[in-house]
Amino acid sequence: MPRLCSSLLLSLVIASSASAVTIDWTPVGNPGNDSDYIRGYVGAVGYAYSIDKYEVTNAQYVAFLNAKAADNADPLGLYNLSMGSGFGGIKRSGSSGAYTYSAIAGRGDMPVNFVSFYDALRFANWMNNGQGSGDTETGAYTLLGGTATPSNGAVTRNAGASMFLTSENEWYKAAYYDPLATSYFRYFEYPARSNTQTTCAPPTATANSANCNNAVGDLTTKGSYTGSASPYGTFDQGGNVSEWNEAFISGRGFRGGAFGLSALSLAATTRGLGVDPALEGGGLGFRVASIIPEPGTGLLVIAGLLGLAGWRRRAQ
């Protein structure tokens, strides 16, 4: 199935579930690309996939919290009290067993922060499972134990996952790979299509700029640096928040730098590893990615049902 049709089909499937959260997907093609042998042999991905154009926002995470952490005492620790003040963007109201969540005014389209690696996996599971009442402990990942920190710490992606936290390779390719390069050197040094150091500045349309080195002193709204998209069209893979990925070497990994870190943290050579997956910091967020199953799977059935529904409406 062509990638464009696959992305459209995923959008239809999501819309058909009347879900609260939609993702602005950016296709990442050129499957089978070489890795970046200069900077650690990372970035090779053997398949086409789509990645969120933006970091997951407070508004999107609010929908998750209201679906999965409202009618209970939030035993999985999906909400961090720091989200309600300072650099956070989500307010919790009510009492245990009857919580409600809302985005703080003016911060709904800023990236969610104070989320752990496991929070990111649970959001991905919920998305993978259709949102709403979808399970947080199975799906793209299997999390055991029923507690905030699962008993199986070395969690890996399950086969057949359709929506998930980015792997390091998926994240790196979307940020730095240049599909139009004609030379052997196909990776940019910085994630705004540049080999020169990114300028840390307030939001601007100037190319190769980002929210870093406390140039703003706070998070910025998604996509604020309109002239600084990555080669595939993503935003804020440099600056705003560092982003969890699936890498596992004595802990978990993140990439991309944060609003309080220097421009060097945005470089392709900068790699965060060995991080406690339970860490919930003001400079930590995430983005998700997706793969559409090939024809011959249940998606063809869904496509047929959607088409049949449209035919019936026209026939009435």
Buried (B, 14 or more C-beta within 10 A) or exposed (E): BEBEEBBBBBBBBBEEEEBBBEBBBBBBEBEEBEBBEEBEEBBBBEEBBBBBBBBBBBBBBBBBBBBBBBEEEBEBBBBBEBBBEEBBBBBBEEEEEEBEBBBBEEBBBBBBBBBBBBBBBBBBBBBBBBBEEBBBBBBBBBBEEEEBBBEEBEBEBBEEBBBBBBBBBBBBBBBBBBEEEEEEEBBBBBBBBBEEBBBBBEBBEEBBBBBBBEBBEBBBBBBBBEEBBBBBEBBBBBBBBBBBBBBBEEBBBBBBBBBBBBBBBBBBEBBBBEBEBBBBBBBBBBBBBBBBBEEEEEBBEBBEEBEEEEEEEEEE
